[in-house]
Amino acid sequence: TLHIEETMQPLLDQPCMIKLMSIHQNGIAYLQIPHLTTTRFEHSLGVQALIRLLGGNKQDQLSGLFHDIL
């Protein structure tokens, strides 16, 4: 379970982030290996959370959150 700060919520509602919800992190490999269900959105949230856990500032966290859309 990840804690998402309220200040981040508007960013997660952006079309570029919503699009990541429909893209599988492992490409089409999920067709052969059904348990690979992680999306790019979930991956981006995990990267942002890891950066926060490691002491990254807000700018670092935002970079991690948006790294798959740039």
Secondary structure, DSSP 8 states (H G I E B T S, - for coil): -----GGGHHHHTSHHHHHHTTSBTTTTHHHHSTT---BHHHHHHHHHHHHHHTT--HHHHHHHHTTTT-
